Amino acid sequence: MCDAVETRRRFHRIGAAGIFFQGGAAAIDHSTVVAALVHGLTGSLVAVGAAAAIARAGWLVPQLFVGYVAQSSSRRMPFYVAGAFGRAVCLAVLAALLWLGAALPMAALVTSFFVLWTMYAFIGGIVAVPYNDIVARSVPSERRSRLLAIRFFGGGVLALAVAAAAHGLLDTFAFPHGYAAILLLGALLLLISALLFVSAGEPPLASSAAPPRQGFGAFLRAGLDAVRDDRRFRLFVSAQWFGAAAAMALPFYILEAQMHSGSTALTASFLAAQTGGALLSNPLWGWWGDRHGKLSLLNAVTWVGLVPPLLALAWMALNPTASGMLGWTWFAAVFAILGAAGNGATIAQLGYLMEISPDERRPAYSGYFNAIIAPATLLPLLGALLARVSSLAALFAVSAAAVALQVLLVRALRMPHRSGAARI
């Protein structure tokens, strides 16, 4: 009875922490808010791509090292504390820079921004390994999709409020003060999220779950063995590489949308559309993942992810010079689908990775997965270069092709492996 009560308590607090995290994440979304901010500071597509690449690299790169250290640690919560509170502090300092440093030479302001943005991203990357492990030990598998759906649904409601606040702040304050206020709001929401998660506590490890620490070289060799011998893990990683290739276009939807909506002041409205799409779809994704399985959900949301680049290409082919309300409506739909696909993919990917990771090696598997994906964080820079030397249409076409290949790999995951068959 006590165990059931404690499980419910942890479920509710972890869910509440996730809601506030999603609200904070909306305020610092690198495909809308940060992309528009960086473009306003620099006017450079490459800088926009660099900000997105730093955000993704900072999330992924630290996880191999955190996974190595956390794997043999009896407690994983201290790692979460360092990352969660550290990133909130970095974001608050970044907001102060934008507010107080507006009089600085632009080169100094941009350089300081990227230094702090990099610190924020890499400190925040410490969080993922302990978070995944603590959630997997706190919440039974059959309730994890529901937990993530609650996180994204409640977080979506909060993110809509954040989008409304962002719209008001951008209307009230001159550039870049409006963005400084948005980032400060994000820092406060991330701080509340961290406090709630820490208050949930950490379940004790099973006696066999924290093996003695091996050398780092042996740890890396074990990761190579996992990729070679675990077919599901290998295909899943390959599919996520193509997903990352598709995501290199994400920071550039907002630039195309601003061009055809006729205003750069509508950034917050596209954030609201993206949040609304995520919000409306989350009950479906939560039900689907728990009812039909994480792999079925992964297949469905991968197909949905094919729609936004195709819609962007269709608009550019049919209405290359049109702008105004029709353009705003079209791209609001694009952002709504991006929100639905993005949150569905997060629920499916987190749930499936937890499912295929051996209990006693979950921190290691999380570290291996994110380390292998980490080089893909440079793809937004490649996307920026492609858009610069060719066009945004070429970038969206490459994104659509990458999603199509991801669909094929997820389909291969759904096929039973025949013994003696060639390794995929």
Protein Blocks (a to p, Z undefined) as FASTA:
>chain_A
ZZmmmmmmmmmmmmmmmmmmmmmmmmmccklmmmmmmmmmnopaklmmmmmmmmmmmmmm
mmmmmmmmmmmpcbfklmmmmmmmmmmmmmmmmmmmmmmmmmpcfklmmmmmmmmmmmmm
mmmmmmmmmmmmmmmmmpcfklmmmmmmmmmmmmmmmmmmmmmmmmmmmmmpccfklmmm
mmmmmmmmmmmmmmmmmmnopadddfklmccdddfklmmmmmmmmmmmmmmlmmmmmmmm
mmmmmmmmmmmmmmmmmmmnopaklmmmmmmmmmmmmmmmmmmmmmmmmmnojklmmmmm
mmmmmmmmmmmmmmmmmmmmggcjklmmmmmmmmmmmmmmmmmmmmmmmmmmmmmpcfkl
mmmmmmmmmmmmmmmmmmmmmmmmmmmmmcmklmmmmmmmmmmmmmmmmmmmmpccdehi
acZZ
